[in-house]
Amino acid sequence: GTNFKYYLYPYNTWSSSVETYRYLKESGVKYVWNQAQERNQATAFTDLKDYIDSKFLFDVNADYGEVLDKYFKNYYLDAADEMRAMFEIIQAQSAYLEETVPTITGGIYDEIGEKEYWPRLLLEEMLTLIDNAYAKVEKYKTSDPVLYENLVTRIKQESIFPRYVICMYFGDYYSDIKQMREEFRDDWNALGFTIYKESDGDMQSVFTNDWGL
């Protein structure tokens, strides 16, 4: 369920996991444990994988399209379209990389975090969708503050991936990169994120040693 060298990057197993579960069911398998991130909050639509598992591990014949529709509609409410569009961008780019980069084969240690794999303008397009998603749920701020905070948290969680890549690789393009990195750090900590990869992935050292915060 994850790439253990790149916890914060998309790992394209949403639909393929469904195909795997159906194959395992046909082969007589009775129980599946999907290994993934256990010590970290998640971004890049990893929560969607948990939802997919909750459906298909109990009914491999569920409709994948309907499961996605229900997830986005109910998890993001008014921001469903924006978040679905972001997910589709991630899926499309992931599929493109699988088709064009020979070393990306689906392995759990593939080098999927190279700078050129996720162009800056594509990341900015995702962040525009994030901003639009925030705007769509703004109406709940006074009418239902608890719901509003939950929706903002879910949206912000998905902002971590594109913001991380921008802050890591594209700082020279932004005059306010220090502020961007500070805001990323504050959101990272507030959301409960801990590591960016397995073992030695302490993000606090990146904040201090690499970003000078």
Secondary structure by P-SEA (a helix, b strand, c coil): cccccccccccccaaaaaaaaaaaaaacccbbbbbcccccccccaaaaaaaaaacccccccccaaaaaaaaaacccccaaaaaaaaaaaaaaaaaaaaaccccccccccccccccccccaaaaaaaaaaaaaaaaaacccccccaaaaaaaaaaaaaaaaaaaaaaaccccccccaaaaaaaaaaaaaaaacccccccccccccccccccccc
